[in-house]
């Protein structure tokens, strides 16, 4: 089983994926917890380039192909082998992020991005994608506070430094993309407490348990 978490900055993806990992392990399910960018050895280097404030002037096509390289290596080195071992793979972001951020956010063509992602993932798409949804203002404020608290404002703050309008476009892009892929993407309101949000996550995942 391959489950991904998506959403704008600050929606609580890391918290929810950790809670789900704990639940699954408690049910005796073998899991692999991973993320993008940075899920593979190569991806860790690419994450530094993609998220560092020093690279704010990165051209959108350059950003796109770095994400695609990260994803292709992630699938080949990490995700497919784990699925072959029978593990449930839980990923903090995957291909939908590129379609939405570089498409609806940066203005590249979403259909073209979907086609390029097909090449990068080799046809491997999630069984379930959980889209955590928040107003852009709320998510951005949460993300900025998190980076400041963790001392990562420069190291991983490139997207948080984007204007609020960019984050609004990304949020609307996610909701549009989810509406186009209702068979796979489920939208979860994420404004409540982490515990309340997790109850919604749990309700969607429990029917999939063996």
C-alpha positions as a printed Julia matrix, in Angstrom:
210×3 Matrix{Float64}:
   0.0    0.0     0.0
   1.35   3.41   -1.0
  -0.12   6.45    0.8
   0.97  10.05    0.3
   0.26  13.23    2.23
  -0.09  16.53    0.41
  -0.91  20.14    1.24
   0.46  23.65    1.36
   3.16  24.58    3.86
   2.13  24.26    7.51
  -0.81  21.87    7.2
   0.65  19.33    9.62
   1.68  16.61    7.18
   4.67  15.52    9.25
   2.53  15.19   12.38
  -0.2   13.19   10.65
   2.15  10.86    8.85
   3.92  10.08   12.14
   0.58   9.35   13.85
  -0.46   7.06   11.0
   2.89   5.28   11.12
   2.37   4.64   14.84
  -1.16   3.33   14.26
  -0.08   0.96   11.49
   2.84  -0.42   13.46
   0.45  -1.03   16.35
  -1.63  -3.14   13.94
   1.43  -5.17   12.99
   1.86  -3.5     9.59
   5.43  -3.04    8.34
   5.93   0.54    7.19
   8.43   2.82    5.52
   8.24   6.52    6.31
   9.75   8.8     3.67
   9.52  12.29    2.15
  10.11  14.46   -0.89
  12.41  16.04   -1.62
  15.09  14.06    0.16
  13.88  10.46    0.4
  17.0    8.98   -1.2
  20.74   9.65   -0.85
  20.71  11.72   -4.04
  17.49  13.36   -2.9
  19.14  14.65    0.28
  21.55  16.66   -1.86
  18.75  17.88   -4.1
  16.67  18.89   -1.06
  19.44  21.22    0.05
  19.44  22.91   -3.38
  15.66  23.09   -3.7
  14.81  24.49   -0.28
  17.75  26.76    0.59
  17.17  30.5     0.54
  20.36  31.0    -1.49
  18.53  29.6    -4.52
  15.53  31.94   -4.59
  16.31  32.91   -8.19
  16.06  29.31   -9.49
  14.27  29.21  -12.85
  10.96  27.28  -12.74
  12.09  24.67  -15.35
  15.33  24.08  -13.41
  13.33  23.63  -10.21
  11.0   21.23  -12.01
  13.73  18.94  -13.32
  15.48  18.81   -9.95
  12.21  17.63   -8.39
  11.75  15.05  -11.14
  15.3   13.76  -10.6
  14.64  13.5    -6.88
  11.41  11.59   -7.53
  12.86   9.16  -10.07
  15.64   8.19   -7.65
  13.2    8.03   -4.74
  10.95   5.58   -6.57
  13.82   3.42   -7.81
  15.92   3.34   -4.66
  13.36   3.55   -1.86
   9.67   3.2    -2.71
   9.56   0.27   -5.15
  11.92  -1.92   -3.08
   9.84  -1.27    0.06
   6.58  -2.11   -1.71
   8.18  -5.28   -3.1
   8.96  -6.29    0.51
   5.29  -5.9     1.4
   5.68  -2.69    3.38
   3.21   0.16    3.49
   4.99   3.25    2.19
   3.95   6.59    3.7
   5.41   9.6     1.91
   5.33  13.25    2.91
   4.72  14.67   -0.6
   5.0   12.97   -4.0
   4.21  13.75   -7.63
   1.07  15.78   -6.93
   3.25  18.41   -5.25
   5.1   19.07   -8.49
   1.93  19.33  -10.56
   0.47  21.82   -8.08
   3.49  23.89   -7.02
   5.2   24.12  -10.4
   1.92  24.08  -12.33
  -0.72  26.09  -10.52
   1.89  27.93   -8.43
   4.62  28.69  -11.01
   2.45  28.74  -14.12
   3.78  25.67  -15.95
   1.25  23.47  -17.75
  -0.25  20.89  -15.32
  -0.93  18.36  -18.09
   2.7   18.5   -19.22
   3.84  18.16  -15.62
   1.64  15.1   -15.16
   3.2   13.52  -18.27
   6.74  14.24  -17.05
   5.86  12.78  -13.67
   4.66   9.6   -15.39
   8.19   9.21  -16.72
   9.78   9.93  -13.33
   7.58   7.5   -11.37
   7.43   4.81  -14.05
   3.67   4.55  -13.68
   3.76   4.19   -9.88
   1.05   6.37   -8.33
  -0.25   6.26   -4.74
  -3.15   4.04   -3.76
  -4.42   6.9    -1.59
  -3.47  10.57   -1.29
  -4.56  12.56    1.76
  -4.73  16.28    1.06
  -4.6   18.33    4.26
  -6.33  21.62    3.57
  -5.89  24.97    5.32
  -6.33  28.63    4.38
  -3.05  29.85    2.9
  -2.58  32.5     5.61
  -2.9   29.94    8.4
  -0.57  27.43    6.8
   2.1   29.98    5.95
   2.1   31.45    9.47
   2.44  27.96   10.93
   5.31  27.11    8.57
   7.19  30.34    9.27
   6.86  29.78   13.02
   8.05  26.16   12.64
  11.14  27.13   10.64
  11.99  29.85   13.14
  11.56  27.43   16.05
  13.68  24.74   14.37
  16.35  27.16   13.14
  15.67  26.3     9.48
  14.44  29.64    8.12
  17.43  29.91    5.78
  18.19  26.23    5.21
  14.63  25.19    4.27
  12.71  28.45    3.88
  12.69  29.08    0.13
   8.99  28.32   -0.39
   7.9   30.01    2.83
   9.54  33.16    1.49
   7.15  33.23   -1.46
   4.37  35.85   -1.44
   1.02  34.96    0.12
  -0.59  35.05   -3.33
   1.67  32.17   -4.43
   0.47  30.05   -1.5
  -3.13  30.92   -2.32
  -2.62  29.72   -5.9
  -1.06  26.51   -4.62
  -3.96  25.85   -2.25
  -6.53  26.43   -5.0
  -4.44  24.26   -7.31
  -4.51  21.4    -4.83
  -8.29  21.62   -4.52
  -8.67  21.72   -8.31
  -6.33  18.75   -8.76
  -8.16  16.81   -6.05
 -11.48  17.4    -7.81
  -9.96  15.96  -10.99
  -8.7   12.85   -9.17
 -11.47  12.01   -6.72
 -10.78   8.29   -7.07
  -7.44   8.72   -5.3
  -7.25  12.07   -3.5
  -9.25  12.75   -0.34
  -9.44  16.27    1.1
  -9.16  16.55    4.89
  -9.85  19.87    6.68
  -6.75  20.52    8.81
  -7.7   23.51   10.97
  -8.64  21.49   14.06
  -6.31  19.92   16.63
  -3.84  17.27   15.39
  -5.89  14.64   17.24
  -9.13  15.65   15.53
  -7.47  15.73   12.12
  -6.01  12.29   12.72
  -9.45  10.87   13.38
 -10.32  11.86    9.8
  -7.1   10.31    8.51
  -7.79   7.13   10.47
 -11.33   6.85    9.11
  -9.98   6.84    5.54
  -7.14   4.41    6.16
  -8.71   1.81    8.44
 -10.87   0.27    5.64
  -7.61  -0.53    3.81
  -6.1   -2.52    6.66
  -5.71  -6.27    6.1
